[in-house]
Amino acid sequence: MAYQVKWHERAVEDLKDVDKKSAKGLIERVKEYLPRDPISLGKPLHGEFKGLYRYRYGRYRVLYAIDREKNTILILRVGKRKEIYNQHRRNE
């Protein structure tokens, strides 16, 4: 059963910092592929990010949480690898 994707307002804001071509591709990839199997397609994170997953799209990373009971994926942040984890820490 496919998951439903929801975008946190911070992730939507993050997309404004991504060039338009990459943002469009990233959104399409998240909508098309991630709901099929978010556990296998993403990578579980560790340490202070335990319980979250990341999905890679080129040089960008998508941080997300999975609610298995509601079959929902919540996209939390989008950004370049070097920046994404620091951004998420600052805005928690």
Buried (B, 14 or more C-beta within 10 A) or exposed (E): EEBEBBBBEBBEEBBEEBEEEBBEBBBEBBEEEBBEEBEEBBEEBEEEBEEBBBBEBEEBBBBBBBEEEEEBBBBBBBBEEEBBBEBBEEEE
